[in-house]
Amino acid sequence: MADRLESCDGLRVAVELLGKRWTLLIVELLLQRPARFCEVRRALPRISERVLSERLRELVESGLATREVEPGPPITATYALTAHGIRLKPVVDALRDWAGNATTTPGAGCGRGRGEG
């Protein structure tokens, strides 16, 4: 009889958060630099404002990002990754490399070095 397969609870929790549509793309943008809501929205034109708001809130609530409100007018909020969120960089880099090698769609790969510096 084969050994029993078991999944890691920590990985399950990570996938429940990071596996949601758009979340890793938002993390990838915030790895480049802190950004305002409108900047993230502009970088991801197909995401709805409602979903972007949800994903940013989830990242803040999970401790992966911070939200700093700047008094106006106009009032703006800037999102930045915490040290915990920055630890996702190797994961994002590995996925970017994998996507660049796995895709057959012209222009679908990503440049190396994004978010460094």
Buried (B, 14 or more C-beta within 10 A) or exposed (E): EEEEEEEEEEEEEBEEBBEBEBBBBBBBBBBEEBBBBEBBBEBBEEBEEEBBEBBBEBBBEBEBBBBEEEEEEEEBBBBBBBEEBBEBBEBBBEBBEEEEEEEEEEEEBBEEEBBEE
